[in-house]
Amino acid sequence: MYGINLNEEEVSRYARHLTLPEIGVSGQKHLKASSVLCVGSGGLGSPVLLYLAAAGVGRIGIVDFDCVEVSNLQRQVLHGMSWIAKPKTDSARARILEINPNCKVDTFETQLTSDNALDILKEFDVICDCTDNFPSRYLINDACLILGKPNVYGSIAHFEGQTTVFNLNKDSPNYRDLLPEPPPSQLVPSCSEGGVIGVLPGLIGIIQATEVIKIITGVGNTLNGRLLIFNALKMTFRELTLKPNKRPAINKLIDYEVFCKSNENSQLETEFLSIPSISVQELKEAIEGDNNNIVLLDVRTQSEFKIASIKGATLIPLKSIENGESIEVIREMANGRKLYIHCKSGKRSLKALAILKRKNINGINVTGGIDAWILEILS
């Protein structure tokens, strides 16, 4: 690249990159000239920041307002005991410069909000979403859409993680295509509530870092339009296709805390508590035992249904239940029979059941949805 050169120390440092034909001197210069912002320096942010620094990204930004705690150290390998009770941004900066003093590190010890997001993100080429909550994910997504920035996304829970690249170009899907509406918080326990195996964020974070390097250097095929799902218990990777949906353009940021805690979601959370559920093993037994007296509905989208479905399930998308189109059809189907409803993971099906219950149609939720069916029944 014009105006960017590698000094003697850098040539030695990045020798293993320089010998790769796909990267070489040109790719390494692109890395040196690039800037990446990592929102979050915890479980996912740790491997992202470590490997981007080691790879030679010239400018790294870090947004985080937390301090290091002992409980972080099980998975947030960027930090150490000497940084307990100190800002994560300071700990991260010190570790990055220890790895690679050639990096310029900008820290933002603040919470990313609708007021500051555009100003912070606009200075960077690529954004890494390493957050752990839905308001931040929607905020980062919308800010990236407004600014035209690639968004390298990762998330983890328990033994499973997922990652993809949003908004790489004008035809790319974004986070709202993966999750059009935020799920009720009742269904989404935090890491402290639900737990997470310590190595999981390392695996997902390294994939995020890999995607960033590929975006900057222009090598390989990124996860644009593909959601990669990893299950540590099964040691399996699955890939789902993501496609953009037509919706109004995002041209301003909103209050994402309010957006993710709407009155509808709060009402649903209360209703969810009274809805019975069964495991996929119990569903299998019910299907094998008395198939004529049960109705199994799949409330995912038609495109999801085409990818994978449970034999005997009837597709009735959640949208047609929300707008009332399928209420009477379901009432007739469920008359005198047990109604079971599933989706991808058990969240949309709960919402469907809550809506049906208001119409005096009672059913049972399939915990884990088709994800659990594939992993526990079909594998």
N, C-alpha and C positions, 0 to 999 in steps of 0.2 A: 504494500500500500504506500502511496505517495506520502512522504513526510514521516513515516513510521519505520524505524530501524531497530534491529536487535543488537544489543551490545554483546561483548564477548562472554560475559557472565550468563546472559540470557540464552545465548546459543548453547552453552553447556547445560544450563538448567533444563531447557526444553528439547534436548537432543532426541529423546524418544518420540516426540511429536514431529520434529523436523525430518525424521527418517520415514515417516508415514507419507506415502505419495498423496493421500487424500487431504492431508493437512499441510505439511511442508512449511517453507518459509512464509508463503503468502497467507496460509491459514493462521499461523502463529502471530503474524502481524495484525490480522483481523481481530484475534483475541486480545492483543495488547491495546488495540484502538477501541475496543468495545466497552460498554458499561452495562452492568446488570444490577438490578435492585432486588433484594431478597426481603420480602415482608414476613418477618418471623425468623428468629434465630434459635429455635428450640429443636425438637426432634427432627423435623424435616430440614430446617434451615442449617443445622449443623453439618451434615454431609454436603449439602449444596454449597455452602460457603467454603468448606475445606477444599473441595475438589475444584471449584472455580478459581480459587486463589492459586492452587497448585498448577492449574492449567494455564495460568498467565492472563486471566481477564484483567484488563488495565485498571478499570474503576469498578469498585463494588460498593453498593449502598446497602445499608441494613436498617430496617425499621423494626423497633421493638421497644416496649416500655416496661418489661418485666425485669425483675432481679433474679439472679441465680439462686435456686433452692436445692437442698440435698436430694429431694425426690426427682429433680430433673436429670441427675447424673446417670440414671439407669439407661437413658437413651440419648441424651443431649450431649454427645461426645465432644462438642466444641468447647465445653466449659469444664472447669476443674474445681477442686475443693478450695483453692486459694481465692476463688471468685464468689464464694457464697455471700449472699446479701448485697452483692454489687451488681450494677446494671449489666444486663446481657450484652448490650451494644458495646460496652467497654471491653468485656471479656472476649467477645467475638473479634473486635478490632485487633486486640493484642495477639490473639492466636493467628489471625490471618497474616499479620505482619511478621510473625515469627516464621511462618511457612514461606512467605514470599514478600520480602520488603519492597519489591517493585510495584506492588499493588497500591493504588490510591483508594483509601477507605473512607467513605462518608457515612456517618452514623446519624440516625434520627431517633433520639430517645423520646418517643411520643407514640400515642395511639394513632393509627391511620384513621382519619375521619373524612366525611364528605367535604369538610372545610379545607383540609390540607392535601388530600390525595392527589389531585391534579397537579399541584405545584411540585410535589415530591416525585411523582412518577414521570413527569414530562422530560426530566433530564436524563433518563436511562433508556437504553436500546431494548432490553428484554426484562420482563418482570417475572419473578418467581413467587408464586403464592404458596407459602409454607405456613399458613395460618391453620387454626383449629376450630373455627367457628363460622357459622353461616353469614352473619352480618358482614364480616370482613371479606369473605369470598365473593359475595354479591357486589360489595363496594369495589374490590380490586377488578372484578370482571367488567363492571360498568365504566370504571375509569380507563381501563385498557381499551374498551370499545371507543370511547370518546377520543382518546389520544392516538389510536391506531397502533397499540403496542402488543407484541406477542405475550401471552400469559401462560407460563409453564406451571401447571397445576398438579398438586399432590394432596392426598388425604389418607389417613390411617385410622384404624379402629380394631381393637382386639388382636386378631391374627391376619387381618386383611387390609390391603392398601390398594390405591388406584392412582393413576397418573395419566395425563394427556397434555396436549398443547392446544390452547384456545387462541382464537383470533390471530392466527399466523398471517392470514391474508383476508381479503374482503369476502371470500367464499367459505371461510372457516366457521365451524360451530363455536359457540361460546358457552360459558357456564350455565346460562339460562336454558340452553338446549339440553343440557344434562339434567338439570333440576329446575324446571320452570317456576316452581313455587317452593319456598322453604318448608321443610317438614316441621311438625310440632316438636318443640324441645323435649317433650315427654318421651319421644321415640329416639332421641339422639343423646345418649349419655356421653359425658366428657371422658377423657382418658383417665382422670382420677376416679370416676365412677365405674366405668366399664373395663378399665385396664388396657394395656397394650404391651405386647412383647417387645423388649428393648431393641432388638435388631431390625424390626420392621421399618421404622422411619429411615434407618440407614439404607435399606434396600430401595425404598421408594425415592428417597432423596438423591441417591446416586443416579437413578434413572432420570430424575429431573435435571441434574447437572449435565448428564450426557446429552439430553435434548437441547439444553442451552448451548453447549459447545457445537452441536450439529447446526443449530439455527445460525450461529455467528459465522461458522466456517463454510456453511452451505454444503456440507457433505451428508450423504445418506438420506434416508427417509425418516421424517419425524413422526410423532404420534398425532399429527394434525388429522382430525376426523376419526381417530381411533382411541378408545378408552382401554387402557391396559389394567387388568385386575389381577392382583397377586394374592394367593392364599398360602400362608406360611405353614399351616397344619398339613395341607395336602401337597405342598410344594408344587403348585400349579400356577400357570399363567393363562388367563383367558383374555380375549380381545373382543370388544364390542364396537360396532360402527356408530359413529355420531354424525348426524346430519343437521345442518342449520334449519331452523323453523322460521317461517315468516312471522314477524311481529314488529310493532312500532320501533323505530330507531331510538337508541338511548342517546339523549343529548344533554342530560343533566343528572347530577347525583342527588339522591334522596336521603332520608333518614332511614338507614338500614336496620337499626335496632327496632324501630317501629314496624318496618316492613316484615321483619322476621318474627314479630310477636303480635300479629294482627288479632283482632277480636275473634275472627273465625277460628284461627288456630287454637286460641285459648279455650274456646268453647269445645272444640274437638278433643283437646287433651282430656277434659273432664269426661266426655262421652267414651273415649277409648278405654277407660278403666273398667267399664261394665261390659265390654265386648269379649266373649269367650274366644279362646284360640286353641289350636292343636299344632303338633309338630308335623313335619313332612312324613315321618314314619307312621304316625297315627292316621294321616290322610291316606297313605298307601294301604293300610289295613282296612280302612273304611271303603276304599274303592274295590278292593279284592273281596270284601265281605258281603256288601249289599249294594252293588253299583246302580241298581234300578231305583233305589230310594235316596239317592244323593244328587245334588246339582253342584258342579264345580265351575265357578266363573273366574275368568282371567281378566283383570281390569287394566292391563297394560295397553300400550298402543298396538296398532296393527303391525307396524314394522318390527316391534319387539317380539310379537307373537310369531312372526314368520321365522325369526332366528331360532327360537326354541319354545316349545310348549309342552304341557302335560297332556298325555293322551286322554281324550274324553272331555277336556275343558272347553267351555264356550267363551269366546271372546266378546266381552262387552266393555269397551274402554271407559275409564273413570269419567272422562268428559261427558259421555252420554248419560251417566248417572247424575253428575252434578247439574246438568241442564234439564234433567227430568225426563228425557226422551225414552229411557229404558226402564223406568220405574215399574210400569204396569207389566211389561214383558217379564221382568224378574219376578214380580209378584206371582204371575201365572206359572212360571217355571218352578218356583219354590213351593207352590201349594201342595201340602202334604208330604214334602220331602225336605231333607236336611240340606241347607245351603252352605257351601264352603266357598270362600273367596280368596284368591291369591293374586300377587303382583310380582314384582321383581324381588323385593326383600321383605315385604310385609307392611310397608308404610301406606302405600296408596290403597291397599285392600282395607286397611283399618279405616281410612277416610271414607271409602265407599260404604262400609258397614255402618259407620256412624250416620251417614246420610240416609241409608235405607232404614235404619232403626227409627228415625224420625217419621218414616212412612209406615211404621208397624210391620216392617219386614226384618226378621231376625236371622242372623247368620253367624258363621264361625270363621275366624281369621286363620290363615295358614302362616304360621310363624316362619320367617326366613324366605318365604316365597319360592320362586323357581330357582333362585340361586342355591337355596338349601336343598331343593329337590335334585338338582344336577350334582351337587357335591355329595349328598348323603344317600341318594337312591340310585342314581345312574352311574356313579363312579365306582 
